[in-house]
Structures are given as C-alpha cells and as structure tokens.
Amino acid sequence: MDSIALSLFVKRLSSICGEMGATLRRAALSPNIKDRLDYSCALFDARGELCAQAAHIPVHLGSMAFAMRGIVSQVDWQAGDMIIVNDPYLGGTHLPDVTVVAPLFVDGMCVAFVANRAHHADIGCVRPGSMPLSRTLDEEGLVLAPRHLLRAGVADAEMHALLAARLRNPQATLADLAAQISSNRIGLERLGALHESLGAAAFASGLGEVNDYAEALARSALQNLPAGTYHYEDTLDGDGIVAGPVRLKVAVTLGGGRAQVDFSGSAAQVAGNVNCPLAVTAAAVYYVFYSLMSRDTPPCAGSLRPLDIVAPSGSVLNAVRPAAVAAGNCETSQRIVDVLLGALAQALPRALPAASNGSMNNVAMGGAGWDYYETIGGGTGAHAGGAGLDAVHSHMTNTLNTPVEVLEMNYPLRIRRYAIRRGSGGAGRHRGGDGIERCYEFLGDASVTVLSERRDTAPWGLAGGDAGACGRNALNDTPLAGKCELDLTAGARLSIMSAGGGGWGQAESPSE
C-alpha cells in the first residue's frame, strides 16, 4: 500500500474496534460496562498478532497483545466459534476480566480474529465483587482456560451450565456475555466487509504492513531517546496478607532503537494477590513506551517489537501458578508505571510527569442478589508544562466514574459525599492533581473488599516538587488498612480518599 492507502487502512481497522466497543456498551446491562466503560476491543491477524485496537483500557490491550498468539494456537477453530478465557496465566489479567475471541473465516480459511475483554463483578468468587483478599488463584473465582462459548454459532450448553452453576448472580453476567458476543459479531461483519472490498491478498498484506510501519516508527522514537541504563525502585504498601512493603526495581537500557526493561531485583511473589502474571507486567511496559512514540504510531504488535522484558519467573512481576493476582492487574500495574517513569525521567527530565495517585482504589461489594465493583480515580502528577489533573483515572485504567444516580438506582447504596480532595496534590512550581473523596452509605447488609495503594508510600514529585498526600480509607470515621475485607450492616459508611499526584519543580518564593 502507498502511504495514503495504509493510513486509511489503519483508520478503518481502528473504527471497527470503536464500533465493537459502542455495541458492547449499548448492549450490556451492568454499570461496569455501560457506565464505567471497563472493556476493550481489538483485532488480530490469523496468527494472533495485534493489528488494531480502540482507545480503551491499557492493561487489557497490552496483555492481549502479549498473549493472543498462544491462545489462538490452542484451538481448532471453525466458522461461528467463540472462545471464552480469563486465566491470567494464559494471557488474561485477573479473573473478572473475561475475554471472548472469534475467528473471521473467508472461503473456508481463518484470516483474522476479533476479541473483546470486559470486567464482570461476578465471576464466581465467594466474596461479592470477585476481588477478595486472596492467597491462591482459585479463591478469586471461576478460572476459564480457553473453551467454547459458541460452537459454529450455537451456544455451548456445557459452558453455559457451568457459568449458571458457579456464579452468584448468573443472569447479570450471562447478559453481559451476550453483549460481548454481539460486539464480536459486529466486528466480524465489518472486518469481513473490509476483506471483501480489498481482496484477500491486499488484506493480508495490509495487516503485515501496518505492523512493519508501527515497528519502524517505534524504533525511530526509541532511537531518539538518550542511550544509557537508568535505574529506579519503588514499593507497594503491602500484599494485604503479610505486613511490609513489596519492592519493585527496574533497570531500563536504551540504545540502538531498542529498550530492555529488566525487573531483576524485584520482590519474589508474595502471599497476597498483588502478584502479576507476565502479561500484565508487559502491558504496563507497553503503555509507558507507547506514550513516548509518535501519535501516528499504530497501536499494534509492531510497535512492541523493539521492547525486551526481563522479569524472573517466580517474582512478583512474573508470578507462577497458583499465585493470587486479583490486585496485580489493578495495583501493581500502576506501580510498574511509576518505576518506569522514575527511571525514564532521568533520561528525559522535562518530558515525563511526577507520580500519579498510583492506585485504582478498588471497591468490591455485594449482598443478597447483587454484586458491584468500581475503581476510583485520583490526582495525576504535575509536569514541566503544568499542573496535574484533579480527580481522574490515570495510566493503566481508562474507565469513567459510575454516576451517583446510576449507583443508587441499581444497588442498595447511597453516596453521602463525592468531592475533589482539595489540597492532596503535591506542591511545586506546578502542583500535582488532587484526589477524590467518596463516601458510601449501605442501606442493607453487605460484604465489602477494599484493595488500594499509596496509603503508606506517597506519590513522588519530580525536579524538587513535593510528594502528593497519601490516600486514606475509613469506616464510620475509623481508619482502615489499605487492603481489607468488611462485613457491614445497614447504616455503615465507608469513605475512600484517594491520593494526590506529585508536584513538579521547586515552588517559587513570594519574592520571585
């Protein structure tokens, strides 16, 4: 393809992913998908190489890019099949993130795949919201290795019976899975039309050219970074089971249009669920480096080829089965971003921001007949060009808040306070963004799990800027640990106060 044709091809692929996402959102029932937008959609070639994605959730998309080749090679595909998978050790993130994959067949040949991943509050865990303080993967819910959801277009009765038997509230989850199926069907229809309009040879060639072009742009961006090796380390507050911080350490080596990211020296995998499968670690690395590339770089597998990741097996960043991983996807992925930004800021001191609030501030809850899960934003880090943003989701999450009206309409909850946490951003020449205060009142008995970070270690500033304020959690004004499980009665009030972002630069004196 010439440059114009290739650009149009990239845009058409991206628009298919966008339409898949719009279909999923409109067809879903749960606030997690239709309001928080906790889902992602992507396209892959016949080998499972990522070719296009919409601007959805970085931790979803990066992990799918890392592992889809292994998933598609395990299945004897037929037209009309759809496979369901959530196993974190087979390319998933954590169990609530369920992926549905479908092949595109043309004239009896598989020519591409469509896939979407969506978060389900009920995936068969004993604790509501499927985000427990777990010690093993099996404690986190139903583990699904790649298996059929549809066979040749017909629902697999055994799979649906398994879901109905294991889930706490199966109707809600099955309805959202139906939305995921609809999303893939739209993707197959649109991708099939694109294939027909171009012809088989041009379509296959175009998918290859997209990745080659992305690789060239990625290498060019990395070539422009100052060569050298840059070190940084940071800590998680803890794993929720054993007291004490969990160290993350990185050495980033730049040069020759490549980057090696070496996490040797990070903590061994831990008892709690802040462990990461390698796919999640890779997703965080891809996110940071992709943000340094040209905006014209297609978000596909080619842009990831110049990146080499070293994470020792059995470490917290490359955990092995059956280590628990529920919070690794949400919390540890955020800290991986922090250590990478801390290292790269040494090479690019004016190009990168201070640490953001560093947590997805997970709140999982439920009672008789209901399950709910949400994440809460915070402040982002300031940078050389200005202040951080207040009260937003950042880095590895790209979701929205659940509106108060939606929450109170669907669940026995009342939001007593929802506000910007003024003054929580770090001071500096440019101030870090402020966090969020959110207070839930429970109108009936409920079980709750909170998985949050930056309660003990503050988000750091850059260039002399101050750290952001640590986050805080409280039950009826009594302080809580950052990670805890609660069994509450009607009238209880839970407050989550997320951290602010770090400041950038030394604050100017009044005389200046």
SEDRENKOL-212924 format. One line per field, with one value per residue (C-alpha): x, y, z. Coordinates in pm, 1 decimal, padded with zeros to 6 digits. Example, Ala and Ser with C-alpha at 12.3 -4.5 7.8 and 13.67 -1.06 7.14 Angstrom:
2
px: [01230.0, 01367.0]
py: [-00450.0, -00106.0]
pz: [00780.0, 00714.0]
! end
This chain:
512
px: [00000.0, 00112.6, 00120.0, -00231.8, -00385.4, -00203.0, -00324.5, -00682.9, -00646.4, -00526.3, -00820.0, -01068.4, -00933.7, -00948.2, -01304.3, -01410.4, -01271.6, -01457.2, -01786.2, -01732.6, -01690.5, -02001.0, -02203.4, -02075.0, -02155.8, -02508.7, -02596.8, -02456.2, -02663.3, -02405.9, -02277.9, -01924.4, -01957.5, -02222.0, -02126.2, -01767.7, -01662.2, -01446.7, -01396.3, -01163.7, -01182.8, -00910.5, -00835.0, -00569.4, -00430.7, -00459.2, -00151.6, -00282.5, -00068.4, -00236.9, -00331.4, -00562.8, -00732.9, -00958.2, -00850.1, -00988.7, -00809.1, -00424.7, -00392.7, -00645.7, -00499.2, -00132.5, -00188.1, -00396.4, -00120.0, 00133.0, -00053.0, -00308.3, -00077.9, -00065.3, -00442.1, -00534.4, -00285.4, -00456.2, -00793.8, -00915.7, -01122.2, -01440.3, -01654.3, -01904.7, -01690.4, -01636.1, -01388.5, -01407.0, -01097.2, -00996.9, -00697.5, -00428.7, -00155.9, -00281.5, -00283.4, -00554.8, -00517.8, -00735.7, -01043.2, -01313.5, -01170.9, -01331.2, -01215.6, -01428.4, -01242.9, -01394.4, -01231.4, -01312.2, -01339.6, -01344.2, -01378.8, -01303.0, -00985.5, -00929.0, -00796.2, -00823.4, -00966.8, -01179.2, -01175.2, -01315.5, -01246.6, -01491.0, -01494.0, -01759.7, -01830.9, -01948.6, -01711.7, -01796.6, -01591.6, -01718.0, -01673.6, -01902.5, -01736.9, -01481.6, -01187.5, -01108.7, -00805.4, -00692.6, -00392.6, -00446.4, -00598.5, -00881.8, -01001.4, -01064.3, -01340.3, -01400.9, -01084.5, -01158.8, -00891.9, -00977.5, -01302.2, -01603.2, -01877.2, -02025.8, -01961.2, -02031.0, -02266.7, -02455.2, -02429.3, -02224.4, -02469.5, -02197.3, -02025.9, -02349.2, -02444.4, -02106.6, -02150.0, -02505.9, -02393.6, -02084.3, -02187.6, -02353.4, -02590.8, -02565.8, -02830.9, -02634.0, -02306.7, -02472.5, -02643.2, -02309.8, -02152.3, -02433.4, -02328.9, -01969.4, -02091.8, -02285.4, -01976.1, -01771.1, -02042.3, -02034.6, -01656.0, -01670.2, -01927.6, -01727.0, -01392.5, -01542.4, -01667.6, -01321.0, -01165.9, -01412.3, -01352.2, -00972.9, -00939.5, -00755.4, -00403.2, -00431.1, -00599.5, -00328.5, -00054.5, -00211.3, -00210.8, 00158.2, 00241.8, 00061.8, 00285.7, 00602.3, 00518.9, 00447.9, 00779.5, 00967.4, 00804.8, 00869.9, 01238.3, 01266.2, 01116.9, 01346.0, 01647.1, 01583.4, 01598.1, 01930.8, 02126.7, 02220.9, 02092.6, 01857.7, 01759.3, 01466.2, 01277.8, 00955.2, 00737.0, 00384.2, 00239.4, 00188.3, 00010.3, -00283.8, -00175.9, 00179.8, 00282.7, 00559.1, 00636.6, 00688.7, 00982.4, 00972.4, 01304.0, 01385.2, 01684.6, 01593.4, 01862.2, 01815.9, 02017.3, 02016.1, 01644.1, 01557.3, 01477.1, 01543.8, 01335.5, 01488.2, 01294.3, 01559.5, 01587.4, 01213.5, 01048.3, 00965.6, 00597.1, 00404.7, 00129.1, -00134.2, -00283.3, -00057.7, 00134.2, 00136.7, 00126.1, 00386.1, 00114.1, 00015.6, 00376.5, 00420.3, 00104.9, 00242.4, 00574.0, 00397.7, 00179.1, 00472.4, 00680.0, 00387.8, 00320.8, 00670.5, 00605.8, 00461.6, 00085.1, 00084.1, 00220.9, -00044.9, -00124.9, -00038.3, 00213.5, 00478.4, 00512.9, 00606.2, 00875.8, 01170.5, 01092.5, 01261.7, 01126.3, 01317.6, 01116.3, 01246.9, 00998.5, 00856.5, 00892.1, 00603.7, 00618.2, 00622.6, 00429.5, 00368.8, 00050.9, -00131.7, -00032.8, -00323.6, -00329.8, -00655.4, -00481.8, -00173.0, -00377.0, -00505.1, -00247.1, 00088.2, 00045.0, 00017.4, 00340.4, 00520.6, 00430.0, 00570.5, 00907.3, 00937.4, 00854.3, 01101.9, 01374.7, 01293.5, 01267.5, 01644.3, 01681.5, 01401.3, 01377.1, 01134.7, 00924.7, 00768.9, 00530.2, 00565.5, 00388.1, 00010.8, -00208.3, -00080.5, -00391.6, -00717.8, -00873.0, -01077.7, -01405.0, -01588.7, -01917.8, -02243.2, -02522.0, -02828.0, -02891.7, -02631.2, -02261.1, -02081.6, -01726.0, -01575.4, -01248.4, -01195.2, -00962.6, -00722.1, -00473.1, -00220.8, 00138.9, 00244.6, 00495.8, 00720.3, 00431.1, 00178.3, -00022.7, -00158.7, -00525.5, -00773.0, -00993.8, -00934.7, -00841.1, -00483.4, -00230.7, -00335.4, -00704.1, -00910.3, -01255.4, -01510.2, -01669.9, -02009.7, -02255.6, -02419.1, -02764.4, -02676.0, -02522.5, -02818.8, -03071.0, -02912.8, -02787.7, -02886.1, -02635.2, -02640.0, -02344.1, -02303.3, -02004.6, -01836.7, -01587.7, -01239.5, -00999.0, -00865.7, -00501.8, -00395.1, -00177.1, 00194.6, 00323.7, 00577.8, 00626.0, 00342.8, 00108.4, 00003.5, -00362.7, -00597.9, -00755.9, -01117.8, -01335.0, -01620.2, -01839.3, -02085.1, -02373.2, -02502.1, -02879.8, -02864.0, -02615.8, -02321.2, -01975.6, -01702.0, -01340.4, -01110.3, -00782.5, -00595.9, -00239.2, -00040.6, -00176.4, 00174.2, 00408.4, 00327.2, 00329.4, 00668.1, 00735.4, 00993.7, 01253.7, 01214.6, 00835.8, 00668.3, 00500.6, 00123.8, -00072.0, -00124.7, -00471.8, -00691.6, -00978.9, -01223.4, -01528.7, -01759.3, -01460.2, -01234.9, -00919.5, -00890.4, -00596.6, -00536.9, -00643.8, -00925.0, -01243.5, -01551.7, -01891.5, -02120.6, -02469.5, -02721.2, -02620.7, -02244.4, -02045.7, -01728.4, -01504.4, -01232.7, -00993.5, -00752.8, -00400.4, -00298.1, -00034.5, 00324.4, 00433.3, 00691.4, 00972.1, 01050.6, 00781.9, 00872.5, 00912.9, 00679.1, 00966.1, 01010.1]
py: [00000.0, 00356.5, 00585.8, 00721.8, 00377.5, 00246.5, 00538.3, 00476.9, 00106.4, 00179.3, 00413.3, 00159.3, -00108.6, 00131.8, 00231.7, -00134.2, -00161.3, 00155.7, 00021.4, -00305.0, -00105.8, 00101.6, -00215.1, -00374.3, -00067.1, -00030.2, -00399.2, -00455.3, -00434.2, -00380.5, -00035.8, -00177.6, -00193.2, 00058.8, 00336.4, 00277.3, 00153.7, -00123.9, -00305.7, -00319.9, -00432.8, -00533.8, -00704.4, -00967.5, -01135.1, -01509.1, -01577.7, -01376.9, -01065.6, -00745.4, -00528.4, -00262.1, -00151.9, 00123.0, 00367.0, 00151.8, 00001.3, -00016.4, -00314.3, -00510.4, -00433.9, -00471.3, -00810.8, -00931.0, -00819.1, -01011.2, -01342.5, -01379.4, -01584.4, -01853.3, -01850.8, -01881.4, -02163.3, -02384.4, -02406.7, -02596.9, -02307.7, -02327.5, -02050.1, -01930.1, -02030.6, -01801.6, -01885.2, -01757.5, -01722.1, -01541.4, -01742.3, -01487.8, -01742.2, -01784.6, -01419.2, -01284.8, -01016.1, -01120.4, -01341.9, -01070.2, -00963.9, -01211.7, -01225.4, -01351.5, -01431.5, -01507.6, -01602.7, -01449.5, -01720.6, -01639.0, -01920.9, -02177.1, -02006.6, -01820.5, -01478.3, -01275.5, -01261.0, -01015.2, -01002.0, -00805.7, -00811.2, -00687.0, -00673.4, -00881.0, -00807.8, -01167.1, -01438.0, -01698.9, -01576.5, -01637.8, -01267.9, -01025.6, -00829.3, -01106.8, -00906.7, -01080.5, -01074.6, -01399.6, -01628.7, -01850.3, -01805.6, -02050.0, -01831.0, -01549.2, -01722.7, -01941.8, -01997.9, -02039.3, -02177.8, -02123.2, -02312.3, -02271.8, -02024.8, -02082.2, -02375.6, -02298.8, -02023.1, -02233.2, -02171.9, -02438.8, -02588.6, -02725.6, -02387.3, -02203.7, -02465.7, -02421.9, -02044.2, -02073.6, -02313.4, -02126.0, -01760.1, -01580.9, -01386.5, -01561.6, -01365.0, -01039.8, -01199.1, -01403.0, -01088.6, -00907.3, -01208.8, -01188.1, -00826.8, -00940.2, -01191.6, -00915.2, -00695.6, -00967.1, -01030.4, -00664.2, -00683.7, -00990.5, -00828.7, -00509.2, -00685.4, -00924.4, -00631.5, -00474.0, -00802.0, -00828.2, -00470.1, -00511.8, -00874.1, -01149.0, -01056.8, -00684.0, -00750.2, -00989.9, -00764.2, -00463.7, -00633.4, -00708.7, -00359.7, -00198.6, -00384.4, -00318.7, 00052.8, 00060.6, -00109.5, 00146.4, 00435.4, 00269.8, 00217.0, 00578.1, 00701.8, 00482.2, 00587.8, 00948.1, 00864.8, 00922.4, 00596.1, 00452.4, 00246.4, 00408.3, 00260.6, 00319.4, 00142.4, 00195.0, -00011.1, -00133.7, -00069.4, -00442.3, -00751.9, -00747.3, -01072.0, -01024.8, -00687.0, -00490.2, -00322.7, -00507.9, -00382.0, -00319.9, -00247.7, -00173.9, -00108.9, 00042.5, 00022.4, 00240.8, 00236.4, 00129.3, 00183.9, -00073.0, -00079.7, -00352.8, -00338.9, -00556.8, -00611.3, -00831.3, -00748.9, -00703.5, -00897.3, -01264.6, -01346.0, -01285.1, -01448.1, -01188.2, -01101.4, -00817.6, -01064.1, -01001.3, -01257.8, -01165.9, -01043.7, -00765.5, -00660.8, -00647.6, -00438.3, -00175.2, -00164.6, -00129.8, 00151.1, 00362.3, 00323.8, 00365.9, 00702.4, 00812.9, 00728.3, 00944.4, 00985.4, 00837.6, 00505.2, 00235.2, 00066.1, -00284.7, -00562.4, -00397.2, -00105.8, -00354.7, -00546.7, -00325.6, -00384.8, -00662.8, -00750.7, -00940.2, -01046.9, -01350.5, -01636.2, -01660.6, -01288.4, -01056.1, -00935.2, -01281.8, -01493.8, -01864.0, -02059.8, -02076.1, -01731.1, -01491.8, -01198.2, -01002.4, -00680.8, -00728.7, -00624.5, -00309.4, -00200.8, -00349.6, -00246.9, 00113.1, 00083.3, -00065.3, 00253.2, 00458.6, 00279.9, 00307.8, 00679.3, 00726.9, 00561.0, 00733.0, 01074.1, 01054.5, 01035.7, 01281.7, 01511.9, 01761.6, 01520.4, 01299.4, 01367.4, 01305.5, 01005.8, 00999.3, 00871.5, 00519.5, 00314.7, 00212.7, 00230.6, -00084.7, -00126.2, -00458.8, -00514.7, -00701.7, -00865.3, -01076.9, -01067.4, -00806.9, -00767.1, -00445.0, -00329.7, 00004.7, 00188.9, 00544.2, 00796.1, 01040.6, 01314.1, 01289.2, 01402.0, 01751.5, 01802.7, 02068.9, 02207.6, 02248.4, 02112.1, 01760.9, 01683.6, 01655.2, 01352.6, 01138.2, 00782.0, 00755.2, 00525.5, 00158.6, 00230.9, 00432.0, 00391.2, 00650.3, 00700.8, 00546.0, 00835.3, 00865.6, 00834.4, 00506.5, 00360.1, 00448.0, 00328.5, -00015.8, -00102.5, -00056.0, 00226.4, 00599.1, 00824.5, 01063.2, 01252.3, 01270.5, 01552.8, 01658.5, 01605.8, 01959.7, 02009.8, 01649.9, 01727.1, 01778.5, 02136.1, 02264.8, 02506.9, 02303.3, 02138.9, 01775.7, 01698.5, 01644.8, 01311.4, 01212.6, 01163.8, 00913.7, 00804.1, 00512.3, 00451.3, 00093.4, 00060.7, -00310.4, -00570.0, -00610.3, -00760.9, -00528.7, -00565.0, -00265.6, -00302.3, 00027.6, 00159.5, 00472.2, 00467.2, 00436.4, 00546.9, 00881.3, 00952.9, 01111.8, 01451.4, 01541.9, 01818.3, 01925.4, 01902.9, 01764.6, 01426.7, 01404.7, 01326.3, 00957.9, 00816.0, 00716.9, 00473.9, 00485.7, 00302.6, 00528.9, 00765.4, 00482.7, 00439.0, 00122.8, -00058.4, -00008.2, -00365.6, -00511.8, -00719.3, -00595.5, -00739.3, -00441.3, -00382.1, -00128.8, 00227.2, 00173.1, 00439.5, 00363.9, 00651.6, 00624.7, 00919.8, 00870.1, 01010.7, 01326.6, 01343.2, 01452.2, 01810.5, 01920.7, 02170.0, 02375.2, 02620.5, 02980.8, 03207.4, 03512.8, 03743.4, 03554.6]
pz: [00000.0, -00055.6, 00246.1, 00194.6, 00144.1, 00452.2, 00663.2, 00553.7, 00625.6, 00981.6, 01038.4, 00907.7, 01141.5, 01434.2, 01351.0, 01359.7, 01713.5, 01807.9, 01672.2, 01858.5, 02178.6, 02114.3, 02053.7, 02373.3, 02577.4, 02441.7, 02473.1, 02825.2, 03142.3, 03417.1, 03517.5, 03494.9, 03117.4, 03015.6, 03259.7, 03374.5, 03027.5, 03174.4, 02844.3, 02544.9, 02180.8, 01936.0, 01602.6, 01533.7, 01224.1, 01159.3, 01377.6, 01672.2, 01614.3, 01734.7, 01435.1, 01578.8, 01897.8, 02021.3, 02294.5, 02572.8, 02879.5, 02858.9, 03094.0, 02885.6, 02546.7, 02630.0, 02788.4, 02490.8, 02254.9, 02460.4, 02474.6, 02194.0, 01972.4, 02237.5, 02281.0, 01913.2, 01855.2, 02115.1, 01939.8, 01632.4, 01500.1, 01294.3, 01148.3, 01408.9, 01708.6, 02004.5, 02279.4, 02635.7, 02856.1, 03174.9, 03300.6, 03399.8, 03327.1, 02970.2, 02870.7, 03098.8, 03362.7, 03657.2, 03667.0, 03642.7, 03304.2, 03063.6, 02700.9, 02410.7, 02085.7, 01743.2, 01409.6, 01072.4, 00806.6, 00436.1, 00181.2, 00448.0, 00573.4, 00900.2, 00802.3, 01125.5, 01477.9, 01671.6, 02051.3, 02339.2, 02711.9, 02976.4, 03355.4, 03534.1, 03900.5, 03947.9, 03828.8, 04090.5, 04385.5, 04740.0, 04816.6, 04627.9, 04350.7, 04284.2, 04422.7, 04754.2, 04982.3, 04825.4, 04863.1, 04557.5, 04213.8, 04282.9, 04571.9, 04323.5, 04127.3, 03824.0, 03616.8, 03245.8, 03018.2, 02650.2, 02586.4, 02363.6, 02443.3, 02095.1, 01859.3, 01495.2, 01605.7, 01863.4, 02237.4, 02413.5, 02665.3, 02892.9, 02920.2, 02996.7, 03256.8, 03426.1, 03442.7, 03574.0, 03846.9, 03964.0, 03953.6, 04243.5, 04018.3, 03680.8, 03492.2, 03505.2, 03394.8, 03117.8, 02987.8, 02965.1, 02792.8, 02535.7, 02478.7, 02423.7, 02165.2, 01988.1, 01987.0, 01819.2, 01561.0, 01461.0, 01439.0, 01217.1, 00988.9, 00945.9, 00911.3, 00656.8, 00452.4, 00461.4, 00349.3, 00061.2, -00052.6, -00060.5, -00165.4, 00019.5, -00092.1, -00016.9, 00318.1, 00435.9, 00302.6, 00474.0, 00814.8, 00775.4, 00653.3, 00948.8, 01191.3, 00993.9, 00978.9, 01352.3, 01423.0, 01213.9, 01399.8, 01736.2, 01657.2, 01542.7, 01869.7, 02078.2, 01869.9, 01977.4, 02349.9, 02529.4, 02534.5, 02870.2, 03160.2, 03409.4, 03745.2, 03976.9, 04250.8, 04441.4, 04673.2, 04712.5, 05058.0, 05110.4, 04984.1, 05225.5, 05394.3, 05523.1, 05666.0, 05499.6, 05168.4, 04839.4, 04634.0, 04258.0, 04090.1, 03726.0, 03501.6, 03163.7, 02895.0, 02587.9, 02268.2, 01906.6, 01863.4, 02131.0, 02501.0, 02753.5, 03070.3, 03342.3, 03665.3, 03829.0, 04198.4, 04245.9, 04527.5, 04497.6, 04450.8, 04770.3, 04973.4, 04881.6, 04543.9, 04425.7, 04207.7, 03831.8, 03555.0, 03294.6, 03054.6, 03298.0, 03350.4, 02973.3, 02937.8, 03177.1, 02990.4, 02656.1, 02788.9, 02908.5, 02593.8, 02357.9, 02525.4, 02412.1, 02047.6, 01773.3, 01780.2, 01429.5, 01554.4, 01501.7, 01835.5, 01722.9, 01774.2, 01556.3, 01797.7, 02070.9, 01884.2, 01991.7, 02361.5, 02559.9, 02903.9, 03171.8, 03477.3, 03668.6, 03697.5, 04046.9, 04113.2, 04195.7, 03833.9, 03676.0, 03921.7, 03869.5, 03924.6, 04165.6, 04297.4, 04355.1, 04110.6, 04156.3, 04265.1, 04049.9, 03748.7, 03922.4, 04177.7, 04083.0, 03719.5, 03838.7, 04037.3, 03737.4, 03553.5, 03842.3, 03845.7, 03468.1, 03471.8, 03755.7, 03551.6, 03223.1, 03390.5, 03436.5, 03059.7, 02980.9, 03285.0, 03127.8, 02926.2, 03192.8, 03482.7, 03852.7, 04001.9, 03980.1, 04262.8, 04197.5, 04271.1, 04109.8, 04459.5, 04409.4, 04598.2, 04553.3, 04733.4, 04731.6, 04925.1, 04864.5, 04489.5, 04390.7, 04315.1, 04232.4, 04169.6, 04087.1, 04076.3, 04197.8, 04035.0, 04194.9, 04111.6, 03829.6, 03850.2, 03755.0, 03473.7, 03322.9, 03122.2, 03401.0, 03690.5, 03725.3, 03672.1, 03958.4, 04022.4, 03712.6, 03630.8, 03511.9, 03348.5, 03338.4, 03382.1, 03138.9, 03290.6, 03393.1, 03731.0, 03797.6, 03825.3, 04165.5, 04010.6, 03837.1, 04151.4, 04372.9, 04114.2, 04076.5, 04425.5, 04792.2, 04835.2, 04896.4, 04818.2, 05110.6, 04973.4, 04634.7, 04601.4, 04498.9, 04788.0, 04795.9, 04889.7, 04832.3, 04528.6, 04591.4, 04598.6, 04347.2, 04063.6, 03914.8, 04161.8, 04147.4, 04085.1, 04378.6, 04466.7, 04529.7, 04837.8, 04802.2, 05092.1, 05059.5, 05296.2, 05292.0, 05301.5, 05381.3, 05499.4, 05263.0, 05228.0, 05100.6, 04990.3, 04950.6, 04757.2, 04748.8, 04736.7, 04822.2, 05177.6, 05325.3, 05045.8, 04886.5, 04509.2, 04449.1, 04295.6, 04030.9, 03989.8, 04352.6, 04365.6, 04678.2, 04702.5, 04685.2, 05000.6, 05078.0, 05041.0, 05335.2, 05396.1, 05687.0, 05819.9, 06022.1, 06068.3, 06198.6, 05984.5, 05776.6, 05621.2, 05251.2, 05183.0, 05391.2, 05392.8, 05577.6, 05665.4, 05718.2, 05848.8, 05723.3, 05802.2, 05782.4, 05597.6, 05403.7, 05293.0, 05028.7, 04993.7, 04704.5, 04685.3, 04503.3, 04232.1, 04288.9, 04225.5, 03967.5, 04031.1, 04337.1, 04436.0, 04369.4, 04671.1, 04705.5, 04608.7, 04282.1]
! end
